[in-house]
Amino acid sequence: MGGRRSNHFVPACTSRTRFAGTEGFHVRVPLQICARFCLALSAAAVGVNAADAADLPTRKSPERQFVEECTDLLPGFYRIPGTDTCVRIGGYVRVHWTYGGPAGAGPNFVWSRESSLNASYTRARFDFDARPMTEYGRARIHAQVRMTTDTDGSGVSGGVPWTAPSNSISLQTAIIQLAGWTFGYRQSVYDYLYDRYLILTPFVGSDRWITQIAYQAKLTPELTATVSMEDSGPRRYPILQVDSLGQLLPGAVTPPNSVPPLNYLAGVAGKSLMPEVVGRLQYTGTWGDVAIMGALHEVRPAYAAVAGAGFPVSLAPFPGSNPGTAGFITPDTQIGFAVQAGITLKTPGSAHPRLSDEILGEVGFSRGALDYVLSCGGNASNGDCFGGVTGSRAPFGNFLISQHNFTVLTGDAVFNPASGAVDLTDAWTAQVRYRHFWAPTWRSVVGVGYTKVDFTGPGQISSSTATGVFVGSDFSVLQGYAELYWSPYSDLDLGVSVSYTRFDPRGTKDVDSVATTLRAQWSF
């Protein structure tokens, strides 16, 4: 056929095929036949290669893993892929503004032009909670870290009546829990009401965050028993001393060279030899709960000043004491204690779909263990109990209210050099609190608390010294409060708190204070 000759030849099909005796003779194979033949060879080769590849190891694509919610725990816990550990990360941001007292919403007893009545703080808290599975059940590793900037305008700093803002980072919780054991820093096992449901941090009752080793046993589904060994440092108040006239005083003195240079004061508490021993028994039912708490507290005096060290009367060491030098003796160690009972009752009338109204109460008594009935700040070992008060608990253990020109002394015990006795301080406290939901987004809390401190022995005096500065007397603290919260979202609280505090030293005019606090807090 005429026309252009096709150039579409498969190269393998252009070779010559020689036959014997036919030199130069060749056969041209048609394109269609050659192409089919080559395709067949290629398919065969691919089949052989596939068969060989089947004998080689293969690499499968990894399975896609998803984060799952831990349904056996509270909402917000999620399982880490590839593990049996559930974690939850959260916290809050809080803005807190107080008028009439320091940033902690306490009262300001120093009403003068030298101190501000405004104070505030802003805080961010971050929570990390991990629950790995073990052969003993779920363990727990829980940590809470707080970052705070605050301006406490209740006092004077360098002649400036408004204290400069301060920034701090503090650890609020750090615990390990496994098989009923708890190791770390958290709220004391003894505490019951503390500041539950409140903006205000009450002065009455026990509110102490503390390092501890505790074990909890579940005796029945409703009944638990807890025993705890807790750090004694934050719980210790000074040991006071009386002078030759029987007047209570801190009595600063300098110890002789033979006494360890620890800046001892007359009657100050010595180094602790035993931890706090705390127990708790609690029954929890559908109606609420009831608990009984108890604690043992060491009252160990350091060297006390007598003759030759500022004490006006020359006294020999009394029987049973350890003689010191240059007028110092060591009184015997005493063991103080505290007991407390608390109850929570769920009441009808709540407008919240899930949460009940509650009536809460506690009553407690201590002897030689003042921190169990008088709260001076849950995170500070030597916190200031009253706004505008300087030097409380350390080093003298006093409350100085400068406008009224007197100082109220506080201590776990009173040492009397005349008899060598260490008289433990008696104190008791009571609180009641009521939470009510007016609507799912509105709730209120009202309450009142009272603490009474009675010095035993020669400490029961109500007259000041000749200088008119110190008042070593029994005293009481009465505190009432009313708070209202609005929660337009489940994690947002907008609240206001109004509190009244009366501080009443026996034999001296009482001091009253009112504080108002606004708070905005969003938890996440």
C-alpha positions in Angstrom: 0.0 0.0 0.0 1.2 3.5 -0.8 1.7 6.3 1.6 4.1 6.8 4.6 5.6 3.7 6.1 5.0 3.4 9.8 7.9 3.8 12.1 6.1 2.3 15.1 8.3 -0.9 15.5 9.1 -2.4 18.8 12.9 -2.5 19.0 13.0 -6.1 20.1 11.1 -7.0 16.9 13.7 -5.4 14.5 16.4 -8.0 14.9 17.2 -10.5 12.3 16.6 -14.2 12.7 19.3 -16.3 10.9 18.7 -19.8 9.6 21.3 -22.3 8.5 22.2 -21.9 4.9 20.3 -18.8 4.4 22.8 -16.1 5.0 21.4 -12.7 4.6 17.9 -13.9 4.8 15.7 -12.3 7.5 12.0 -12.2 8.4 10.1 -9.1 9.3 7.5 -9.8 12.0 4.2 -7.8 11.8 3.9 -5.1 14.4 0.7 -6.4 16.0 2.2 -9.8 16.6 5.4 -8.4 18.0 3.6 -6.0 20.4 1.4 -8.8 21.8 4.4 -11.0 22.3 6.3 -8.2 24.2 3.3 -7.4 26.4 3.0 -11.0 27.3 6.7 -11.2 28.3 6.3 -8.0 30.4 3.3 -9.4 32.2 5.2 -12.6 33.0 8.1 -10.6 34.3 5.9 -8.5 36.6 4.2 -11.7 37.9 7.6 -13.2 38.8 8.7 -10.0 40.5 5.4 -9.9 42.5 5.9 -13.5 43.6 9.4 -12.7 44.8 8.2 -9.6 46.7 5.7 -11.7 48.5 8.6 -13.4 50.2 10.0 -10.1 51.5 9.0 -8.6 54.9 6.3 -5.9 54.7 5.7 -2.7 56.8 2.1 -2.0 57.8 0.8 1.5 58.4 0.5 2.3 62.1 -3.0 2.2 63.6 -4.5 5.6 64.3 -5.0 6.1 68.1 -7.6 8.5 69.5 -7.7 10.3 72.9 -10.5 8.6 74.9 -12.3 10.0 77.9 -11.8 8.1 81.2 -15.4 7.2 82.1 -14.4 5.7 85.5 -13.2 9.1 86.7 -14.6 12.6 86.9 -15.4 14.5 83.7 -12.3 16.1 82.1 -10.0 13.1 82.4 -8.6 11.7 79.2 -6.4 8.7 78.5 -2.9 9.2 77.1 -2.8 7.2 73.8 -0.8 4.0 74.3 -1.0 4.1 78.1 -3.5 3.4 80.9 -2.8 6.9 82.5 -5.6 9.4 82.7 -4.8 13.1 83.0 -6.7 16.3 83.5 -5.2 19.8 83.2 -7.1 22.8 84.5 -7.0 25.8 86.8 -8.5 29.3 87.2 -7.8 33.0 86.8 -9.1 35.1 89.7 -9.3 38.9 90.3 -9.9 39.8 93.9 -10.5 43.4 95.2 -11.2 44.3 98.9 -12.2 47.6 100.5 -11.8 47.9 104.2 -9.0 45.3 104.7 -6.0 43.5 103.1 -6.1 41.4 100.0 -7.1 38.3 101.9 -10.5 39.9 102.7 -9.7 40.2 106.3 -10.5 43.3 108.4 -8.3 46.3 108.8 -8.2 47.4 112.4 -5.9 50.4 111.8 -8.3 53.1 110.7 -6.0 56.0 110.0 -4.8 58.1 107.2 -1.5 56.3 107.1 -3.0 53.1 105.6 -5.1 52.4 102.6 -8.4 50.7 102.8 -8.0 49.3 99.2 -6.2 46.1 98.4 -6.3 43.6 95.5 -4.7 40.5 94.0 -4.8 38.8 90.7 -4.0 35.1 90.6 -3.6 32.3 88.0 -3.6 28.7 89.3 -2.7 25.7 87.2 -3.7 22.1 88.1 -2.2 18.9 86.9 -3.8 15.6 87.9 -2.6 12.3 86.6 -4.2 8.9 87.5 -2.0 5.9 86.3 -3.4 2.4 86.7 -1.4 0.1 89.0 -1.9 -3.4 90.5 -3.4 -1.6 93.6 -5.8 0.4 91.5 -5.5 4.0 90.3 -2.6 6.0 91.8 -2.8 9.8 91.8 -0.1 12.5 91.2 -1.6 15.9 91.8 0.0 19.4 91.7 -1.3 22.9 91.9 0.9 26.0 91.3 -0.3 29.5 92.0 1.1 32.8 90.5 -0.1 35.9 92.3 0.4 39.6 92.1 -1.1 41.6 95.0 -1.2 45.0 96.6 -1.9 44.9 100.3 -2.7 48.5 101.2 -3.5 47.8 104.9 -0.2 49.1 106.3 2.7 51.5 105.8 5.9 50.6 104.0 8.7 53.0 104.3 6.4 55.9 105.1 4.4 55.2 101.9 0.8 54.4 102.8 0.3 52.1 99.8 2.4 49.0 99.6 4.0 48.3 96.3 2.7 45.3 94.4 4.4 42.0 95.1 4.7 38.9 92.8 4.9 35.4 94.1 4.8 31.8 92.9 3.7 29.3 95.4 2.9 25.6 95.6 -0.6 24.9 96.9 -0.8 21.1 96.4 1.7 18.4 95.5 0.8 14.9 96.5 1.3 11.3 95.5 -1.5 8.9 96.4 -1.3 5.1 96.2 -3.2 2.3 97.9 -4.7 4.5 100.6 -1.4 6.4 101.3 -0.9 10.1 100.7 2.6 11.7 100.6 3.0 15.5 100.1 1.6 18.9 100.7 -2.2 19.5 100.9 -5.0 20.6 103.3 -4.5 19.2 106.8 -6.5 16.0 107.7 -7.8 17.9 110.7 -9.4 20.8 108.8 -13.2 20.5 108.1 -14.9 23.8 107.2 -11.8 26.0 106.4 -12.9 28.4 103.6 -15.2 26.0 101.8 -17.7 27.8 99.5 -16.3 31.2 100.6 -14.6 34.3 99.2 -13.6 35.2 102.7 -10.8 33.3 104.6 -12.1 33.1 108.2 -9.9 33.7 111.2 -11.8 31.2 113.3 -11.2 27.5 113.0 -8.3 25.6 111.4 -7.2 26.2 107.8 -3.7 24.8 107.3 -2.0 23.5 104.2 0.8 21.3 105.4 3.3 18.5 104.4 2.1 15.1 105.6 2.2 11.4 105.3 -1.3 10.0 105.7 -3.1 6.6 105.4 -6.8 6.3 104.9 -8.7 3.0 105.4 -12.2 2.4 104.1 -13.9 0.5 107.0 -17.3 0.4 105.2 -18.6 2.0 102.0 -19.6 5.0 104.1 -17.0 5.0 106.9 -13.4 6.0 106.5 -10.5 6.4 109.1 -7.4 8.5 108.4 -4.2 8.8 110.4 -1.7 11.5 109.4 1.8 12.5 110.4 2.1 16.3 109.6 4.8 18.9 109.7 4.8 20.6 113.1 6.5 23.9 112.0 3.4 25.7 110.6 1.3 24.7 113.6 3.5 26.2 116.3 2.8 29.4 118.3 5.4 30.9 120.7 5.6 30.1 124.4 5.0 33.3 126.4 6.5 34.2 129.8 5.3 36.3 132.7 7.4 38.8 134.6 7.8 39.1 138.4 4.5 41.0 138.6 2.7 38.2 136.8 2.3 40.2 133.7 2.4 38.4 130.3 5.3 39.6 128.1 7.4 38.4 125.2 10.6 39.4 127.0 13.4 39.5 124.4 16.8 38.5 125.7 20.1 37.4 124.3 21.3 33.9 125.2 24.9 33.4 126.5 27.6 32.1 124.3 27.1 28.5 125.6 23.5 28.6 124.3 23.2 28.0 120.5 23.0 31.4 118.8 19.4 31.1 117.5 18.2 34.5 118.8 16.1 32.9 121.5 13.5 34.9 123.2 12.3 34.4 126.7 9.8 31.6 126.6 10.1 31.1 122.9 9.2 27.7 121.5 12.2 25.4 121.0 13.0 23.1 118.2 10.4 20.4 117.6 11.2 16.8 118.2 7.9 15.2 117.1 5.5 15.8 114.2 1.8 16.6 114.5 -0.2 13.3 115.0 -3.7 13.7 113.5 -6.6 11.4 113.2 -10.0 11.6 111.5 -13.1 9.4 111.4 -15.8 10.3 108.9 -19.2 8.9 107.9 -20.6 10.0 104.5 -24.2 9.3 103.4 -26.7 10.5 101.0 -27.9 13.1 103.6 -24.4 14.6 104.1 -21.5 13.6 106.4 -20.2 13.8 110.0 -16.6 13.7 111.1 -14.5 13.7 114.3 -10.9 14.9 114.3 -8.1 14.9 116.9 -4.5 16.0 117.0 -1.5 15.8 119.3 0.8 18.8 119.4 4.3 19.2 121.0 4.9 22.3 123.2 8.6 22.3 123.7 10.1 25.5 125.3 13.6 26.7 124.5 15.8 28.2 127.1 13.8 30.6 129.3 15.3 33.7 130.9 15.6 33.9 134.7 18.1 35.5 137.1 21.0 37.2 135.4 19.3 37.5 132.1 16.8 40.3 132.5 14.5 38.6 135.0 14.4 40.7 138.2 14.2 37.8 140.7 17.0 35.3 141.3 15.6 31.8 141.0 17.3 28.4 141.2 16.4 25.9 138.5 13.2 24.1 139.5 13.0 20.4 139.9 12.9 18.4 136.7 14.4 21.2 134.5 17.7 21.2 132.7 20.0 23.9 134.1 21.4 26.3 131.6 24.0 29.0 132.1 23.8 32.6 133.0 20.3 32.5 134.2 18.8 30.2 131.5 16.8 27.1 132.3 14.9 24.7 130.1 11.3 24.0 131.1 9.8 20.5 130.5 8.1 19.6 127.3 4.3 19.4 127.3 1.9 17.7 124.9 -1.0 19.7 123.7 -4.0 18.5 121.9 -7.0 19.5 119.8 -10.4 17.8 119.1 -13.1 18.8 116.7 -16.4 17.6 115.3 -17.9 18.7 112.0 -21.2 18.0 110.2 -22.7 18.8 106.8 -26.5 18.4 106.2 -28.1 18.5 102.7 -31.3 20.4 102.9 -34.3 20.8 100.5 -35.1 24.0 98.7 -32.2 24.1 96.2 -33.0 25.5 92.7 -29.9 23.9 91.3 -30.6 20.7 89.2 -27.6 18.8 90.7 -26.3 20.6 93.8 -28.0 20.7 97.2 -28.4 23.4 99.8 -26.2 22.7 102.8 -25.9 23.6 106.4 -22.4 23.1 107.7 -21.0 23.4 111.2 -18.0 22.6 113.4 -17.0 23.0 117.0 -13.5 22.4 118.4 -11.4 22.7 121.6 -7.6 22.9 122.0 -5.2 23.0 124.9 -1.7 24.1 124.0 -2.5 24.0 120.2 -3.7 27.4 119.3 -3.3 27.0 115.5 -6.1 24.4 115.5 -8.7 27.0 116.5 -7.3 30.3 115.2 -6.4 30.6 111.5 -3.6 32.9 110.5 -3.4 32.0 106.8 -3.6 28.5 105.3 -0.3 28.8 103.4 1.9 30.8 105.8 3.6 29.5 108.9 3.6 32.9 110.5 0.8 34.7 108.7 -0.7 37.9 110.0 -4.1 37.1 111.5 -5.4 40.7 111.5 -5.1 43.3 108.8 -2.9 46.2 109.8 -1.3 44.1 112.5 2.5 43.9 112.6 4.8 41.3 114.1 2.1 38.7 114.8 3.4 35.3 115.9 7.0 36.0 114.9 9.1 36.9 116.7 7.0 37.9 119.7 3.8 36.3 118.8 1.8 39.5 119.3 -0.9 41.4 117.5 -0.1 45.1 117.4 -3.0 47.4 116.9 -1.2 50.7 116.8 -4.2 53.1 116.8 -5.4 51.7 120.2 -1.8 51.4 121.5 -1.8 47.9 122.8 -0.4 44.5 121.8 -2.3 41.3 122.3 0.0 38.3 122.8 -0.7 34.8 121.6 1.0 31.6 122.4 0.6 27.9 122.9 1.6 28.2 126.5 2.8 30.5 129.3 6.0 29.9 131.2 6.1 31.0 134.8 9.7 31.2 136.1 8.5 31.5 139.7 7.0 28.0 139.7 8.7 26.5 136.6 5.2 25.6 135.2 4.3 25.7 131.6 0.6 26.4 131.5 -1.0 25.4 128.2 -3.4 27.9 126.6 -7.1 26.8 126.3 -9.1 27.8 123.3 -12.4 26.8 121.6 -14.1 27.6 118.4 -17.5 27.2 116.7 -18.8 27.9 113.2 -22.0 27.5 111.3 -22.5 28.2 107.6 -25.5 27.9 105.1 -25.3 27.7 101.3 -28.5 28.2 99.3 -29.2 28.1 95.6 -31.8 30.8 94.6 -31.6 29.8 91.0 -29.3 27.6 88.9 -27.0 30.6 88.4 -27.5 32.4 91.8 -26.4 31.2 95.2 -25.6 32.8 98.6 -23.5 31.8 101.6 -24.0 33.2 105.1 -22.2 32.3 108.3 -20.8 33.2 111.7 -17.8 32.0 113.6 -16.3 32.5 117.1 -13.0 31.7 118.8 -12.2 32.3 122.5 -8.6 32.1 123.8 -8.1 31.7 127.6 -4.6 31.8 129.1 -4.4 29.6 132.1 -2.4 30.2 135.3 -0.7 33.6 135.6 -1.5 34.5 132.0 -5.1 35.3 133.1 -4.5 39.0 133.5 -6.2 42.0 131.8 -4.0 44.9 132.8 -1.2 46.3 130.7 2.4 46.9 131.8 3.5 50.2 133.1 4.5 51.3 129.6 1.0 50.8 128.4 2.1 48.8 125.4 1.5 45.1 126.1 -1.8 43.5 127.1 -1.4 39.9 128.0 -5.0 38.9 128.2 -7.6 36.5 127.1 -9.3 37.6 123.9 -12.0 36.5 121.5 -12.7 36.9 117.8 -16.2 37.1 116.3 -16.7 37.0 112.6 -19.9 37.1 110.5 -20.2 37.2 106.7 -22.7 37.2 103.8 -21.8 36.4 100.2 -23.7 36.4 96.9 -22.5 34.7 93.7 -23.7 34.9 90.1 -22.6 32.2 87.7 -23.8 33.0 84.1 -21.6 30.2 82.9 -20.8 27.0 84.7 -17.2 27.9 85.2 -17.5 31.6 85.8 -18.2 33.0 89.3 -18.9 36.7 90.0 -19.2 37.3 93.7 -19.4 39.9 96.5 -18.6 39.3 100.2 -19.4 41.5 103.2 -17.8 40.6 106.5 -17.8 42.0 110.1 -15.1 41.2 112.6 -14.9 42.0 116.3 -11.7 41.6 118.1 -12.2 41.8 121.9 -9.3 41.5 124.4 -10.5 41.2 127.9 -10.1 44.4 129.9 -9.6 46.5 126.8 -12.0 48.2 124.4 -13.0 45.9 121.6 -12.1 46.7 118.0 -14.6 46.4 115.1 -14.0 46.2 111.3 -16.0 45.8 108.1 -14.6 44.6 104.8 -16.2 44.2 101.4 -14.7 42.0 98.6 -15.4 41.6 94.9 -14.3 38.5 93.1 -14.3 37.4 89.4 -13.1 33.8 88.7 -13.1 31.7 85.6 -12.1 28.0 86.0 -10.9 25.9 83.2 
